[in-house]
Amino acid sequence: MQTEILVGLIGFSGAVVGAGGALLGGWFQQKHQAAAMREQQEAARASLLEERGRAAGEKALSELYALRRHLNDCELRPVPEERQPWRGIARGFIDEAELAVMLMPNAGEVQSRITEAAGLITETLMIGREDARQMTDREHRTHIHKCLAGTLEAIGALSAFMRGDPLPDPGRLLRRHLEQHHRPTAPS
């Protein structure tokens, strides 16, 4: 009977080891599948973010190019009838471009640059109606030139970012605008 009990215990031990191995193998497999699923989800999320960022960048570029065309149409006086409220139309284009850029993920540097260029543009656009009427043709062209310079700054920075290139240095007008409007922050 000793032998039978010994054989039974060996059989039972084998069953316990086999069941434990199966449970451990199932646990490892489940853990591996969960990790693989997380990686797939992260890759899909990254791809979606990249796709959304690219679409937002393309929308912003489209708005900036529309602004450039609009400003070129308004360069000489009289401004064409369909462009009469040209400052409001220009403001709409730059606002849409700035909004689209703000939706781009991982784009802090280019967002900051577009905001700076938008500041140059909107500062130029903010003029009273009476002041606008009293402007000479030369002053009018200077305002358009500043708006175009800001627009080209934004186009250059956004295009470089979307190509994966380093952002170009700010141009002369944008540097001057930044020097005039940015106060140094106090040290913490």
C-alpha positions as CSV (number, residue, x, y, z in Angstrom):
1,M,0.0,0.0,0.0
2,Q,2.9,2.2,0.6
3,T,3.8,2.1,-3.1
4,E,0.2,3.0,-4.1
5,I,0.1,6.0,-1.7
6,L,3.5,7.1,-3.0
7,V,2.4,6.8,-6.6
8,G,-0.9,8.7,-5.7
9,L,1.1,11.5,-4.1
10,I,3.5,11.7,-7.0
11,G,0.5,11.9,-9.4
12,F,-1.2,14.5,-7.2
13,S,2.0,16.5,-7.0
14,G,2.3,16.3,-10.8
15,A,-1.3,17.6,-11.2
16,V,-0.6,20.5,-8.8
17,V,2.6,21.4,-10.6
18,G,0.9,21.1,-14.0
19,A,-2.1,23.2,-12.9
20,G,0.2,25.8,-11.3
21,G,2.3,25.9,-14.5
22,A,-0.9,26.4,-16.6
23,L,-2.1,29.2,-14.3
24,L,1.3,30.9,-14.3
25,G,1.5,30.5,-18.1
26,G,-2.0,32.0,-18.5
27,W,-1.1,34.9,-16.2
28,F,2.1,35.7,-18.2
29,Q,0.2,35.4,-21.5
30,Q,-2.6,37.7,-20.2
31,K,0.0,40.2,-19.0
32,H,1.8,40.2,-22.3
33,Q,-1.4,40.6,-24.2
34,A,-2.4,43.6,-22.0
35,A,1.0,45.2,-22.6
36,A,0.7,44.7,-26.3
37,M,-2.8,46.1,-26.3
38,R,-1.6,49.2,-24.4
39,E,1.2,49.7,-26.9
40,Q,-1.3,49.5,-29.8
41,Q,-3.6,52.0,-28.1
42,E,-0.7,54.4,-27.4
43,A,0.4,54.1,-31.0
44,A,-3.1,54.7,-32.3
45,R,-3.5,57.7,-30.0
46,A,-0.1,59.1,-31.1
47,S,-1.1,58.6,-34.7
48,L,-4.4,60.3,-34.1
49,L,-2.7,63.2,-32.4
50,E,-0.2,63.5,-35.2
51,E,-3.0,63.4,-37.8
52,R,-5.1,66.0,-35.9
53,G,-2.0,68.2,-35.4
54,R,-1.2,68.0,-39.1
55,A,-4.8,68.9,-40.1
56,A,-4.7,71.8,-37.7
57,G,-1.4,73.0,-39.1
58,E,-2.7,72.7,-42.7
59,K,-5.8,74.7,-41.7
60,A,-3.6,77.4,-40.1
61,L,-1.4,77.6,-43.2
62,S,-4.5,77.9,-45.4
63,E,-5.8,80.8,-43.3
64,L,-2.4,82.5,-43.4
65,Y,-2.1,82.2,-47.1
66,A,-5.7,83.5,-47.5
67,L,-4.7,86.4,-45.3
68,R,-1.6,87.1,-47.5
69,R,-3.8,87.1,-50.6
70,H,-6.3,89.4,-48.9
71,L,-3.6,91.8,-47.9
72,N,-2.1,91.9,-51.3
73,D,-5.6,92.7,-52.8
74,C,-5.9,95.6,-50.3
75,E,-2.4,97.1,-50.8
76,L,-3.4,99.9,-53.1
77,R,-6.2,102.4,-52.5
78,P,-9.1,102.3,-53.2
79,V,-9.6,99.0,-51.5
80,P,-11.9,96.8,-53.7
81,E,-15.5,97.0,-52.7
82,E,-15.7,93.3,-51.6
83,R,-12.7,93.9,-49.3
84,Q,-13.8,97.2,-47.8
85,P,-13.9,96.1,-44.2
86,W,-10.4,94.7,-44.9
87,R,-9.2,95.0,-41.4
88,G,-12.1,92.9,-40.0
89,I,-11.6,90.3,-42.7
90,A,-7.8,90.2,-42.0
91,R,-8.5,89.9,-38.3
92,G,-10.8,86.9,-39.0
93,F,-8.1,85.2,-41.0
94,I,-5.4,85.6,-38.3
95,D,-7.8,84.6,-35.5
96,E,-8.6,81.4,-37.4
97,A,-5.0,80.6,-38.0
98,E,-4.0,81.3,-34.4
99,L,-6.9,79.1,-33.2
100,A,-5.9,76.2,-35.5
101,V,-2.2,76.4,-34.3
102,M,-3.3,76.2,-30.7
103,L,-4.9,72.9,-31.4
104,M,-1.6,71.4,-32.5
105,P,-0.1,69.0,-29.9
106,N,3.6,69.3,-28.9
107,A,3.9,72.6,-30.7
108,G,4.6,75.1,-27.9
109,E,7.5,76.9,-29.7
110,V,5.6,77.4,-33.0
111,Q,2.4,78.4,-31.0
112,S,4.4,81.1,-29.3
113,R,5.9,82.3,-32.6
114,I,2.5,82.5,-34.2
115,T,1.1,84.4,-31.3
116,E,3.9,86.9,-31.5
117,A,3.4,87.3,-35.3
118,A,-0.4,87.6,-34.7
119,G,0.4,90.4,-32.2
120,L,2.3,92.3,-34.8
121,I,-0.6,91.9,-37.3
122,T,-3.4,92.8,-34.9
123,E,-1.6,95.8,-33.5
124,T,-1.4,97.1,-37.0
125,L,-5.1,96.3,-37.7
126,M,-6.3,98.1,-34.5
127,I,-6.8,101.6,-35.7
128,G,-9.9,103.8,-35.4
129,R,-12.1,104.4,-38.4
130,E,-11.5,108.1,-38.5
131,D,-7.7,107.5,-38.3
132,A,-8.0,105.0,-41.2
133,R,-9.8,107.6,-43.3
134,Q,-7.1,110.2,-42.7
135,M,-4.2,107.9,-43.6
136,T,-2.2,108.8,-46.6
137,D,-1.6,106.2,-49.3
138,R,1.9,105.7,-48.0
139,E,0.7,105.1,-44.4
140,H,-1.9,102.7,-45.7
141,R,0.8,100.7,-47.6
142,T,3.0,100.8,-44.5
143,H,0.2,99.2,-42.5
144,I,-0.4,96.6,-45.1
145,H,3.4,95.9,-45.3
146,K,3.5,95.3,-41.5
147,C,0.6,92.9,-41.7
148,L,2.2,91.1,-44.6
149,A,5.5,90.9,-42.7
150,G,3.7,89.3,-39.7
151,T,1.9,87.0,-42.0
152,L,5.1,85.9,-43.7
153,E,6.7,85.4,-40.3
154,A,3.9,83.1,-39.3
155,I,3.9,81.2,-42.6
156,G,7.7,80.7,-42.3
157,A,7.6,79.4,-38.7
158,L,4.6,77.1,-39.3
159,S,6.0,75.7,-42.5
160,A,9.4,75.0,-40.9
161,F,7.7,73.3,-38.0
162,M,5.5,71.1,-40.2
163,R,8.6,70.1,-42.2
164,G,10.4,69.2,-39.0
165,D,13.0,72.0,-39.5
166,P,14.2,74.4,-36.8
167,L,12.2,77.6,-36.7
168,P,13.8,80.5,-38.5
169,D,14.9,83.5,-36.5
170,P,12.3,86.3,-36.2
171,G,12.6,89.0,-38.8
172,R,13.4,92.7,-38.2
173,L,9.8,93.9,-37.8
174,L,8.8,91.1,-35.5
175,R,12.0,91.5,-33.3
176,R,11.2,95.3,-33.0
177,H,7.6,94.5,-32.1
178,L,8.8,92.0,-29.4
179,E,11.3,94.5,-28.0
180,Q,8.6,97.1,-27.7
181,H,5.9,94.9,-26.2
182,H,7.6,92.3,-24.0
183,R,8.6,93.4,-20.6
184,P,11.3,91.3,-19.0
185,T,9.8,89.0,-16.3
186,A,11.0,89.5,-12.7
187,P,13.3,86.7,-11.4
188,S,11.5,84.3,-9.1
